[in-house]
Amino acid sequence: MTQMRTHNLNELRLSDAGKRVRLVGWMENVREVGQSLAFVILRDFFGTTQLVVEDEKLLGQILELNKESTIAVEGVVRERSNKNPKIPTGEIEVVPDRIEVLGRCRYNQLPFEINRSREADEIQRLKYRYLDLRNPDVKQNIVLRCNVVSALRTAMINEGFLEITTPILTASSPEGARDYLVPARKHPGKFYALPQAPQQFKQLLMASGFDRYFQIAPCFRDEDARGDRSPGEFYQLDMEMSFAGKEDVFGVIEKVLPPVFAKYGKYSTASEAPFRRISYTDALSTYGSDKPDLRIDLTCKDISLLFAECEMEALKGQTVKAIDISSCALTRKQIEKLLTDCEVQAGVKGYWFKVDAEGKLAGGIAKFLAGKEEELGQKISLAPDTLVVVAAGPQATKLAGVMIKFFGAACEGHMDREKYEFCWIIDFPMYEIGEESGELEFCHNPFSMPIGGLETLEKAEKGEIDPLTILADQYDLVCNGVELSSGAVRNHDPEIMIKAFEMVRLGEDDVKSKFPAMYNAFCYGAPPHAGIAPGVDRMVMLLAGEDSIREVIPFPMNKNAQDVMMGAPSEVTQKQLDELNIKVDIKQ
């Protein structure tokens, strides 16, 4: 150990009885018994040890201290009379004969009890994050994160990848989210941008002749928070491979991730290679989502044709999706509550009916289905005790996906919670009609190679095929309903790149101006290459079994992208603004 201690607080055992030791840590709790005896729990990073203060002078010294003060004690280890089998050091205690105060806690009242900090208000937890992290349960998530990052790094190096860091200060690039901008003092009126991802740099590395690249990359996006997304910054296992395609990327990921999930995850079972592959279209039609949770055995079926004519206006002539849930014991009240939760998330109302023990339709919208039982039974199961939930309208697919998630988790026997189920979502559309523009736009990553290459784009240009039918050689990695990553075979050919951008009304000059380095590099001969970047924060969130990504980030921001502990973002001095040639004009 260090010069300051002989043992950590999780180390001493009964075999150490009689030894003289020096321990350091935080004073977690003090229990005074009479006028000359107190039990003190001392805590450090590793664990806890009980001290028994039997000296009246030392007792006075202890009682003058507030909890969470740091102290050093010297004393002798002895066997405990009342052993505690719940902790590793529960068979021993230390009787100190010397106590030294190392760091005094100057507050009588803590913002929250350290060991119950997770029950505290989130604002308080974030403001006093350094206290929150003293909670062993909270700290363990950060330890897990460190171990996972180390395991990922080792696995990637073993697969022949080089760890290369890419710039943090770079040029603004249209990559989907808002940039964080940094004013350039030496270049008035110009700005750097923090990278949304190392996308262009890693492709330039491939053009530079590097064969396999990776890094645990910081990424910066000015976007709103969600349960699985932290505002501001996040980290990803960024990788790229030269002379490689989709199958090569799949092979690496399917080799690297399962052992990490099986070793460090809350559940010991993880999908083995090859992961299941589902086309984007099939994922939506079967699961109502492009990030399905395959631990749930529910699927949705299209029963729209049965409702071309229907007395219920909400169903008549609409897209109608049904999810049949066998052996469902939910009460009417529970069903209605879950449907309300689904409506809140999807923004559209859902419906239901049940098949009773005698095989008759009952409850909910059953009265509108009279005479359709036989046709309905050809589409979905109408076995006794089956619950059927129904989504209708333009948002039927989205609502069906939410219903599968909520009812799959609530209905016993339809979700295998104790495993990690991976899948690949493939064959994404290259283009879509923009909601605001009403014109053709890139659906996802503009750097993806269109399946069929230049020939496909030229056919679309001539009107021989619909541009909306063009698929991108792009793929998403999904685990337990969480999108871990998007990846793609890259568009490395300048001719194909220009043609792809022309489809969305951007010409060669636009490509050159927006992506000058990458375009020029590809003109010097670039290898076919492909990559992916699984999110580290999301991975650790899944491994820890947490619902919020903030639980696995050492110093997270709140939902409004504020660091309430450090007071960021903050105002700066006029002198700083003058140096940067910036004038602040806040619109009211």
Secondary structure, 3 states (H helix, E strand, C coil): CCCCCCCCCCCCCHHHCCCEEEEEEEEEEEEECCCCCEEEEEECCCCEEEEEECCHHHHHHHHCCCCCCEEEEEEEEEECCCCCCCCCCCCEEEEEEEEEEEECCCCCCCCCCHHHHHHCCHHHHHHCHHHHCCCHHHHHHHHHHHHHHHHHHHHHHHCCCEECCCCCCECCCCCCCCCEEEECCCCCCCEEEECCCCHHHHHHHHHCCCCEEEEEEEEEECCCCECCECCEEEEEEEEEEECCCHHHHHHHHHHHHHHHHHHHCCCCCECCCCCEEEEHHHHHHHHCCCCCCCCECCCCEECHHHHCCCCCCCCCCCCEEEEEECCCCCCHHHHHHHHHHHHHHHCCCEEEEEECCCCCEECCCHHHHCCCHHHHHHHCCCCCCEEEEEEECCCHHHHHHHHHHHHHHHCCCCECCCCECEEEEEEEECEEECCCCCCEEECCCCCECECCHHHHHHHHHCCCCCHHHCEEEEEEEEECCEEEEEEEEECCCHHHHHHHHHCCCCCHHHHHHHCHHHHHHHCCCCCCEEEECCEHHHHHHHHHCCCCHHHHCCCCCCCCCCECCCCECCCCCHHHHHHCCCCCCCCC
